[in-house]
């Protein structure tokens, strides 16, 4: 009997069902893993970051957006390393290894990824919830 999802495949539908089930299980496992890792990252609100900027200089603010996004506006005193360059430029952060690195992006997704990557490299990391979009919405400086 030919499989309806794979034209030309002469295996049984049961083989196809098992394959699809295994594929689905792998995808779900990867999403669960990402969720659990992301939960282990400290999250700050834009208001908390603003307060830390006024009172606590023992952290580094890292903008992981693209160069074009950075040039359209960024938080004063932030460092800039785009997420897609982080793997080859993380050594620029080595001198800050004793400080917390708080990542931010446009909405918070890329900053979580950056924080996870840096955490795996031994850095103390966090990210800003809502990204610079939330920062700008709250009209913070």
N, C-alpha and C positions, 0 to 999 in steps of 0.2 A: 504494500500500500504506500502510495506517495504521500510525503508530508506536506500539508497545505502551506506551511510557513517557509519551507525551503524547497522551491521547485526543483525537480530533478533528483532530489534525495529519496532513496528507496527504503530507508530505514523505517522503523515503526513509529507511530505517533507517540508511543511511550518513551522511546529514546529522545524524541524532540522535547517532550514534556519534562523529562529529567534534565536535559541540557538547559532549558529555559528556567527551570526551578533553581538550578545551581547558579546560573548567571544572575538571577534576581537576588539570591542569597548573598552573593559576593557584593553586589551593588549596595544592598541594605547594610551589610557589615561595614563597608567603607564609609557610608554616611553616619552610622552609629559611632564609629571610631572617630571621625572628624568632630562630631558633636561632643563626645566625651573629652577630647583633647581641648577643644575650644572652651569648654566649661572650666578647665583648669587654669585659664588665663584670667588674671585680674582685670576687671572692667571699671573704668572711671567715666563719669558723666562729664560733659563739657564744663559744667559749673565747678566740679571738683578739680578739673585741670586748671581752670582759671585761678582757683584758690591756691593750688599748688604752685603756680607760676609766681604768685605774689609772696608766698611764705616759705617755699621749699625749693632749693636749687640742687637737690641731690638726685635729680632725674634728668633724662634726656628725652626730648620730644622729637619723634622721628616721623616725618611725612613720607609715606610710601606710594604716593600718587605719581602719575606720569609727570614729565617735565612741563608739558603744556598746562596741566592742572596746577602744578606748583606755581608757574608763572602767572596764573590767573588770580592768585592770592593764597597766602599761607599764614600760619600762626607765627608771630614774631618769635624769634629765637629757636625755631625748629630746624632740625637737620633734614636734609633731603636725600633719600636713596630710594628710587622707584622699586617697587616689589620685584619686577622682572630683572633687576640688577642686584638684588640683595645677596644672592648666592655668591657672586664674585666680588662684592664690595663689603661684606660683613666685617672684614679686617679693619675697616675704617672706624668701627665701633669698639675695637679691642681696648682702646684707652679708656673707654667708659664702662668696662665690664663690672666695676664696683658700684655702678649706679643702675637704677631702674630705667629701662628704656620703654617709653610709652609710645606706641605706634598709633598713627591715625591715617585715614584715607578720606574718601569722599563720603561714604555712608557707614563704614565700619566692617565691611566684609574683608577687604584686602588687609586691613590692619590686623585682624584676627589671624589671618594666614601668616603675616610677617612676624607677629608675636610668637606664634607656634614655632616657626622656623628658627628664630633667634633663641627661644627657650631650649630647643634641642641642641643648640651650639653652646649652651652653658650661660646664657645671659638671663638676667632677671627682667621679665617683660610684663607688659600690660597693654591694653588698647583702650581707645576712647570710643565709647558707645555713640553711634550716630554720625561719627566722622565730622568733617569740617562743615557739612551741610547743617548738622544740628548746631554746631558752634556758631555759624553765621545766622541761623534762625533765631538763636538766643541773643544775637547781637553782642557777642563777647569780644573782648580785645585781646 
